[in-house]
Amino acid sequence: MGMKDQFQDKAEEMKQQAKKKMGENQDEASERSSQPREPGRKDRERGQQERERGQQDTDRMQQEAQDRFDQDYDV
C-alpha cells in the first residue's frame, strides 16, 4: 500500500468518525430540546414566593417595631 492510499484511508476514516460524532451531537441536542422546560418555571415561582414571604416578614417586623414604639410613648 502506497502513502497515497494510506492518506486516503486515514482521511476516509476521519470523515466517518466526524459524521458519527455529528450524529451523536444532534441526538443529544434533540433530546435536550424535547425535555420539558417546567423546572425553570417552578424555580422562578419558588423564588417569587420566597421574595413575597421575605417582604411579608419585613413588613411584619416593621409593624411590630412601630407598635412597640407607639406603646412605649403612649404612657
Backbone as JSON Lines, residues from 0, in Angstrom:
{"i":0,"aa":"M","n":[0.86,-1.17,0.0],"ca":[0.0,0.0,0.0],"c":[0.9,1.23,0.0]}
{"i":1,"aa":"G","n":[0.59,2.13,-0.92],"ca":[1.39,3.33,-1.02],"c":[0.96,4.39,-0.02]}
{"i":2,"aa":"M","n":[1.76,5.43,0.08],"ca":[1.46,6.53,1.01],"c":[0.15,7.21,0.63]}
{"i":3,"aa":"K","n":[-0.08,7.34,-0.66],"ca":[-1.31,7.99,-1.11],"c":[-2.52,7.22,-0.61]}
{"i":4,"aa":"D","n":[-2.47,5.9,-0.72],"ca":[-3.57,5.07,-0.25],"c":[-3.76,5.2,1.26]}
{"i":5,"aa":"Q","n":[-2.65,5.24,1.98],"ca":[-2.73,5.37,3.44],"c":[-3.39,6.69,3.82]}
{"i":6,"aa":"F","n":[-3.01,7.77,3.14],"ca":[-3.62,9.08,3.44],"c":[-5.1,9.08,3.1]}
{"i":7,"aa":"Q","n":[-5.45,8.46,1.98],"ca":[-6.86,8.4,1.6],"c":[-7.66,7.59,2.61]}
{"i":8,"aa":"D","n":[-7.11,6.46,3.03],"ca":[-7.79,5.64,4.03],"c":[-7.97,6.39,5.34]}
{"i":9,"aa":"K","n":[-6.91,7.07,5.76],"ca":[-6.98,7.83,7.01],"c":[-8.0,8.97,6.89]}
{"i":10,"aa":"A","n":[-8.01,9.63,5.74],"ca":[-8.97,10.72,5.52],"c":[-10.39,10.18,5.55]}
{"i":11,"aa":"E","n":[-10.62,9.05,4.93],"ca":[-11.95,8.45,4.92],"c":[-12.37,8.03,6.33]}
{"i":12,"aa":"E","n":[-11.44,7.47,7.08],"ca":[-11.72,7.07,8.46],"c":[-12.09,8.28,9.31]}
{"i":13,"aa":"M","n":[-11.34,9.35,9.17],"ca":[-11.63,10.57,9.94],"c":[-12.97,11.16,9.53]}
{"i":14,"aa":"K","n":[-13.28,11.08,8.25],"ca":[-14.55,11.59,7.75],"c":[-15.71,10.81,8.38]}
{"i":15,"aa":"Q","n":[-15.57,9.49,8.45],"ca":[-16.61,8.66,9.05],"c":[-16.76,8.96,10.55]}
{"i":16,"aa":"Q","n":[-15.64,9.15,11.23],"ca":[-15.69,9.49,12.65],"c":[-16.4,10.82,12.86]}
{"i":17,"aa":"A","n":[-16.12,11.78,12.0],"ca":[-16.75,13.1,12.12],"c":[-18.25,12.99,11.91]}
{"i":18,"aa":"K","n":[-18.67,12.2,10.93],"ca":[-20.11,12.01,10.69],"c":[-20.77,11.36,11.89]}
{"i":19,"aa":"K","n":[-20.08,10.36,12.46],"ca":[-20.63,9.67,13.62],"c":[-20.78,10.64,14.79]}
{"i":20,"aa":"K","n":[-19.77,11.45,15.04],"ca":[-19.82,12.43,16.13],"c":[-20.94,13.44,15.91]}
{"i":21,"aa":"M","n":[-21.09,13.9,14.67],"ca":[-22.14,14.87,14.36],"c":[-23.51,14.26,14.64]}
{"i":22,"aa":"G","n":[-23.69,13.0,14.29],"ca":[-24.96,12.32,14.57],"c":[-25.22,12.23,16.05]}
{"i":23,"aa":"E","n":[-24.2,11.9,16.83],"ca":[-24.36,11.82,18.29],"c":[-24.7,13.17,18.87]}
{"i":24,"aa":"N","n":[-24.03,14.21,18.41],"ca":[-24.29,15.56,18.92],"c":[-25.71,16.0,18.58]}
{"i":25,"aa":"Q","n":[-26.18,15.66,17.39],"ca":[-27.54,16.03,17.01],"c":[-28.54,15.28,17.87]}
{"i":26,"aa":"D","n":[-28.26,14.01,18.17],"ca":[-29.16,13.24,19.03],"c":[-29.25,13.87,20.42]}
{"i":27,"aa":"E","n":[-28.11,14.25,20.97],"ca":[-28.1,14.88,22.29],"c":[-28.86,16.19,22.28]}
{"i":28,"aa":"A","n":[-28.67,16.97,21.23],"ca":[-29.36,18.26,21.13],"c":[-30.86,18.05,21.02]}
{"i":29,"aa":"S","n":[-31.29,17.08,20.24],"ca":[-32.72,16.85,20.11],"c":[-33.31,16.33,21.41]}
{"i":30,"aa":"E","n":[-32.55,15.53,22.16],"ca":[-33.02,15.07,23.46],"c":[-33.19,16.24,24.42]}
{"i":31,"aa":"R","n":[-32.23,17.14,24.44],"ca":[-32.32,18.3,25.33],"c":[-33.49,19.19,24.95]}
{"i":32,"aa":"S","n":[-33.71,19.36,23.66],"ca":[-34.78,20.26,23.23],"c":[-36.15,19.65,23.48]}
{"i":33,"aa":"S","n":[-36.23,18.32,23.54],"ca":[-37.52,17.68,23.75],"c":[-37.88,17.58,25.23]}
{"i":34,"aa":"Q","n":[-36.95,17.86,26.11],"ca":[-37.24,17.79,27.54],"c":[-38.11,18.97,27.95]}
{"i":35,"aa":"P","n":[-39.04,18.74,28.86],"ca":[-39.91,19.84,29.3],"c":[-39.12,20.93,30.01]}
{"i":36,"aa":"R","n":[-39.6,22.14,29.9],"ca":[-38.89,23.27,30.49],"c":[-39.55,23.73,31.78]}
{"i":37,"aa":"E","n":[-40.42,22.92,32.34],"ca":[-41.14,23.28,33.55],"c":[-40.25,23.53,34.77]}
{"i":38,"aa":"P","n":[-39.17,22.77,34.97],"ca":[-38.38,23.03,36.19],"c":[-37.93,24.48,36.33]}
{"i":39,"aa":"G","n":[-37.57,25.11,35.25],"ca":[-37.16,26.51,35.32],"c":[-38.31,27.39,35.77]}
{"i":40,"aa":"R","n":[-39.48,27.1,35.29],"ca":[-40.66,27.87,35.67],"c":[-40.94,27.7,37.16]}
{"i":41,"aa":"K","n":[-40.83,26.46,37.62],"ca":[-41.08,26.21,39.04],"c":[-40.06,26.93,39.91]}
{"i":42,"aa":"D","n":[-38.82,26.95,39.46],"ca":[-37.78,27.67,40.21],"c":[-38.11,29.15,40.3]}
{"i":43,"aa":"R","n":[-38.58,29.73,39.2],"ca":[-38.95,31.15,39.22],"c":[-40.11,31.39,40.16]}
{"i":44,"aa":"E","n":[-41.11,30.49,40.12],"ca":[-42.26,30.65,41.0],"c":[-41.84,30.53,42.46]}
{"i":45,"aa":"R","n":[-40.94,29.58,42.74],"ca":[-40.46,29.4,44.11],"c":[-39.7,30.65,44.56]}
{"i":46,"aa":"G","n":[-38.88,31.2,43.68],"ca":[-38.14,32.41,44.01],"c":[-39.08,33.57,44.29]}
{"i":47,"aa":"Q","n":[-40.14,33.67,43.49],"ca":[-41.11,34.74,43.7],"c":[-41.81,34.56,45.04]}
{"i":48,"aa":"Q","n":[-42.15,33.32,45.38],"ca":[-42.8,33.06,46.66],"c":[-41.88,33.41,47.82]}
{"i":49,"aa":"E","n":[-40.6,33.08,47.68],"ca":[-39.65,33.41,48.74],"c":[-39.5,34.92,48.9]}
{"i":50,"aa":"R","n":[-39.49,35.65,47.79],"ca":[-39.4,37.11,47.88],"c":[-40.63,37.69,48.55]}
{"i":51,"aa":"E","n":[-41.81,37.16,48.19],"ca":[-43.04,37.65,48.82],"c":[-43.04,37.35,50.31]}
{"i":52,"aa":"R","n":[-42.59,36.14,50.67],"ca":[-42.54,35.77,52.09],"c":[-41.55,36.67,52.82]}
{"i":53,"aa":"G","n":[-40.42,36.96,52.2],"ca":[-39.44,37.85,52.8],"c":[-40.0,39.25,52.99]}
{"i":54,"aa":"Q","n":[-40.74,39.72,52.0],"ca":[-41.36,41.05,52.09],"c":[-42.39,41.06,53.21]}
{"i":55,"aa":"Q","n":[-43.18,39.99,53.33],"ca":[-44.17,39.91,54.4],"c":[-43.5,39.91,55.77]}
{"i":56,"aa":"D","n":[-42.4,39.17,55.88],"ca":[-41.66,39.14,57.16],"c":[-41.13,40.53,57.5]}
{"i":57,"aa":"T","n":[-40.6,41.22,56.5],"ca":[-40.07,42.57,56.72],"c":[-41.18,43.51,57.16]}
{"i":58,"aa":"D","n":[-42.31,43.44,56.47],"ca":[-43.45,44.29,56.82],"c":[-43.92,44.0,58.25]}
{"i":59,"aa":"R","n":[-44.0,42.71,58.6],"ca":[-44.44,42.32,59.94],"c":[-43.48,42.84,61.0]}
{"i":60,"aa":"M","n":[-42.18,42.71,60.75],"ca":[-41.2,43.19,61.73],"c":[-41.26,44.71,61.87]}
{"i":61,"aa":"Q","n":[-41.46,45.42,60.78],"ca":[-41.58,46.88,60.86],"c":[-42.82,47.27,61.64]}
{"i":62,"aa":"Q","n":[-43.92,46.55,61.42],"ca":[-45.15,46.84,62.13],"c":[-44.99,46.58,63.62]}
{"i":63,"aa":"E","n":[-44.33,45.46,63.96],"ca":[-44.09,45.15,65.38],"c":[-43.22,46.22,66.03]}
{"i":64,"aa":"A","n":[-42.2,46.68,65.34],"ca":[-41.32,47.72,65.88],"c":[-42.11,49.01,66.08]}
{"i":65,"aa":"Q","n":[-42.96,49.34,65.12],"ca":[-43.79,50.55,65.23],"c":[-44.76,50.42,66.4]}
{"i":66,"aa":"D","n":[-45.35,49.24,66.57],"ca":[-46.27,49.02,67.69],"c":[-45.56,49.16,69.03]}
{"i":67,"aa":"R","n":[-44.34,48.61,69.15],"ca":[-43.58,48.74,70.39],"c":[-43.25,50.2,70.66]}
{"i":68,"aa":"F","n":[-42.86,50.92,69.63],"ca":[-42.55,52.34,69.76],"c":[-43.78,53.11,70.24]}
{"i":69,"aa":"D","n":[-44.92,52.82,69.59],"ca":[-46.16,53.51,69.97],"c":[-46.54,53.18,71.42]}
{"i":70,"aa":"Q","n":[-46.36,51.92,71.81],"ca":[-46.69,51.51,73.18],"c":[-45.8,52.22,74.19]}
{"i":71,"aa":"D","n":[-44.52,52.33,73.87],"ca":[-43.57,52.96,74.79],"c":[-43.91,54.43,75.0]}
{"i":72,"aa":"Y","n":[-44.4,55.11,74.01],"ca":[-44.63,56.54,74.11],"c":[-46.1,56.91,74.31]}
{"i":73,"aa":"D","n":[-46.97,55.91,74.48],"ca":[-48.38,56.18,74.75],"c":[-48.64,56.43,76.22]}
{"i":74,"aa":"V","n":[-47.72,56.18,77.08],"ca":[-47.91,56.3,78.53],"c":[-48.22,57.68,78.94]}
